[in-house]
């Protein structure tokens, strides 16, 4: 008989704590397969996962790419629509797939404490042995049969990493994936802004995508990322902005207000792992454009000035500008820039 370890969860995102669990279990058990099962719609969560299923699958593959005995299963995420991912159904599926195997199912202490709330929890116990990973000093009532494995837990969690994607807890390759595809940008920028500024950011991002996609899907993605980060320092104090950009060019950026684009680019690079120079330049240049703007520079500038809440006092014929930007970005940008300079001068 073979031994199979099952490890379910949302993994939104996967982090080194999950990797630590795998390594610890490997020391305690001899198994033929370690199957990780990302869920689509977990029953005890108050919200759906923030990252798309395909992105969570890819991050898992990247995190565990060197672990030959690991299999990433798409069983739960392939369930139709918003069908709830009940563990007893998952276990029945794998029991049918491997009828002669012995199964162990990994959970944390929080899930152990609410285990009797799980649907058909007694059926789960018949299909698999629970393995509870816990800190050494944790004490709680052990009224359900299980193995208890001590683990040195990583001092973070997925919710914290959605807001601040620290490389040391994500690994460089997962952090790069999150930054490249703009995952969790809403989680990251919302705490840095007032509601009014956040709503503006969302409108700019939507328009930036629309304009960028007229050129290419990649430019649409980059435009979204640049737009989401373009104002992250806008409401910071003067001291915070100066600290982010201490060596600013006072001839080009005469005021703190004009410097917030540069500060936002520095913040996005330092805290959100944005390394793409085209994106960083677009963020930095969205207040005062470069003399030789890139397509992304022009997209972000236009999207910022033409988002739906702009009035005729801000820009004349906004809708005409938007249509022109989608057809001829350079002409729209040049015309809009002239109007903005005339408006402020």
N, C-alpha and C positions, 0 to 999 in steps of 0.2 A: 504494500500500500504506500502511495506517495503522500507527502505532506505539503499542503498548500496554505500559504499565508494570504489573507485578504485584507486590504487596507483601503477603506473608503473615506471619502471626504469631499469638500468643495474645492480645496486647493486653489484659492482665489486671492493671491497667488500661492504656488508651492514655494517653500523656503527651506533653509538648512535645518530647521527643526524637524521637518518631515524626513529629510535625509538622515538625520541623527536617529530617528525612530527605526528606520530600515537597518542601519548599522548595528544598533543595539539588539534588535530582534535576531539578526544574523548570528550574534554571539550566543544567544540563548537557545536557538532552535536550528535543527537541521531540516531544511526544506528543499523541495524540488522547484517550486515556483513561489514568487512573491508578486501577487497581482494587485496593482493599484487601480482603484475604481472611482474616477471622478463622477460626482453626482450632477444630475441636471436640475432637479428640483427637490432639495432635501426637506423632509417634513417638519423638522423642528427649527428651521431657520425662519426669520421674520421677513426675509427678502430673497429674491432670486440672485444668483451669482452676478457680480459686476462684469467680469470678463466673459467673452463668448466661449462656448464649449470648445471650439477648435483652438482657441488661444490657450485655454487651460490645459488641453491635451498636449499642445506643443511645448508649453513651459515644463510640463512633467517629463516629456521626452528629453528635453535639454538638461534638466536637473539630474536625471537618472541615466544619461546616455552611456555611461561607463559601467553600469551595473548589469551584467549579462543575465542574471537570474530574475530580472524584473520584467514584468509584462504590464503595459498600460492598457486597460480594458475600456472600450467605448460602449459597453453594454448599457449602462444607465443613461448616458448622454444621448444614446440613439432612441430612447423612448419617445413616443409620439407626443407632440405638443407640450403641455405642462404637466404631464402625468407625474405624480409624486414618486420619488425614488425610495421605495420601501425596501429595507435590508432583507427581510424574509424572502421577498421575491428574487432578489439578487442571489441569495444563497441557494435557493431552489434551482436557479439557472445554472450555477456552477456545479451543484451537486449532480445535476443531470449531465453536464458536460464531462465531469470527472467523477463517475459513480463510486469508484473504489478509493477515492482520496480522503484523507483526514484534513478537516479545515480548521484553521484558527482565524479569528476575526479580531482585528486590532481596534481598540477604542481608547479615548482618553478618560480621565477621571470624571470630567464634567458629563460626558455621555453615559458613563457607568452610573452616576448618581441619578440620572433621569431615565435609566434604561427601561424601567417598568412603564414608561409612557410610550415606548416604541410599539408600533403596531405588531401584534402577534409575537411579542418578545419571548414567549415560552417556546414557540416554534424555532426561533433563532437559536436558542440554547440547544435544541435537539440537532440542529444542522451543523453547528460549529462551536468550538470552545472559545470563549472570550479571552482576549489578552489585553489587560489594562496597563497602559504605560503611565507611570506616575513619578512625581518627585520623591526623593528619599524620605523627606520629612512629612509627607502628606498622610494625614490620618482621616479615615472615614469609615462608615459602617459597611462591612463587606457581607451583604446578605444575598448576593447572587453568585453562583459558582463561576470562578474565573481564575486565570493565572495573572499574577501581578508582577510587573517588570519595572524596576527602578531605572529612571533615565535622567540624564542631565539636560533639562529642557533649555532651549534657546530663549533668551529674554526678549522675545518679540512675538507678534502674531500677524496673521494675514491682514487683518483690518488696519493695523498700524503701518504695515508695508504698502498698503494701497495709498496711504497718505504721504508716506515718506519712504520711497523705495531704496533702502540702504543696501548697497552692494554686498556688504559682509554677511547679510542674512539671506540674500537672494542668489548669490554667486554672480560673477560678471556676465555670464552668458544669458541668464534669465533677466537680469537688470537691463541688459542691452535690448533684449526682445521687448520688454515692457516699454522702453523709451522709443524704440524704432516704430512700434505700431500704436503708440499713443494710448496705451492701456491705463486706466485709472486716472486720467487727466482731471476728470470732474472731482474725484476724491481729493486730488492734490491741490487744485486751485481754489475750491470753494471755501476752505477754512481761511484763506488769505484775503478774502474779499467781502465787501458788503453785499447784500442781496442785489442791490441795483447794479453794482459793478459786475457781479457774477452773471446776471441776466444779459448784460451788454456783451460779455465775453461769449456766451452761448450763441447769441445772434451773429456776432462776428464770425465765429467758427463755422456756423451753418452756411453763411454766405461765402466764406473763403473756400469751403469744400466745393460749392457749386461752381465758382469761378475756376478753381484749380482743375476740377475734373474735365472741364472743357478742353484742357490741354493734355492731361494724362492722369490716370488713377493715382500714380505715385505722387504727382504734384498736389492732387487733391488731399492725400493723406498728410503730406508735409504741411500744407496750408492749414489743415485742421490743428495739427500739433502746435504750429507757430501761433495760431490765433488763440488757442487755449492758454498759452503762457504769456501772451503779449502784454498783459496788464497786471501781472502778479505782484509787481512792486508799486503799482499806481497809488495805493492808499497807505503805503509805508511812510514812516516819518522821514524828514529830511536827513536825519542822522543815519538811519538805516540805509537809505539810498546812497548816501556818500560813502558809507562803509563798503557797500557792494561794488561801487565804482569809484575808488579813491583817486585814480589818476585820469579823471575825465578831462576832455578837451573843452575848455570854457569858451573857446571861440565858436565851436560847432554847437555846444550844448550850454547856452548862456544861463539857463535856469534849472532848478531841480525838476520842474515839470517836464522839461524836454529831455532830462536824463533818465526818466523812469524806464524807457525802452532798453537802454543799455543795462540798467540794474536788473531788469526782468530777465534779460539774456544770461547775465552772470548767475542769477538765482536758479534758473532752469538748468544750467550746466552743473552747478555745484550740488544742488539738492535733488534734481530729477533726472540726472544722468544723460542729459541731452548733449550729444557730442557732434551732431550734424551741423557743420559750419553754415550751410545755407539757411537752416532753420534759425540758428542763433543770430545770424546777420539780419534776417528778416525781422526778428523780434527787436533787435537793437535799433534798426533803422525805421521802425514804423512811425516814429514821431517826426524825425527829420530824415528824409530819404537820402540815400547815397547818391552821389553824382552819376554813378554807373549801377543803377538798381538791377537786381536779378528779377526773374519772373516771379519768384516767391516774394521778394520785396514788394513788387507792384501789387500782387494779389492781396497781401495782408494790408497794405496801405489803403487800397480800394475798399476792401471788406470792412475795415475799421471806420472809414468815412461814410460808407454807404449802407450800413446795417439798417434794418427796417425802422428803427426808432428815430433815425435822423429826420429832422424837419427841413422845410424850405429855408429856414434861417441858417441851418448848418450847411446845406448844399442844395443848389437848384436842380430840379429835374432828376431826383435820385433814381427813379425807376429807369429812366433813359440811360443814365450812367451804368446801372447794373447790366442792362442788356448789352451795352457797348463793351463793357469789360469782359463779358462772356464771348463776344465775337472778336474784339480786337483789344487785347489787354493793354498794349503799349499806348495806343491812342487814348484810351479811356484814362489811363494813369496820368499821361502828360497833360491832358485837358483838366483833369481833376486837381492835379498839383498846382496848376496855374490859378485855378479858382480859389484854392485854399490859401495860396500866398497872397492873392489880391484881397481875400477876406480878412486875413490877419494883419495885413499892412495897410 
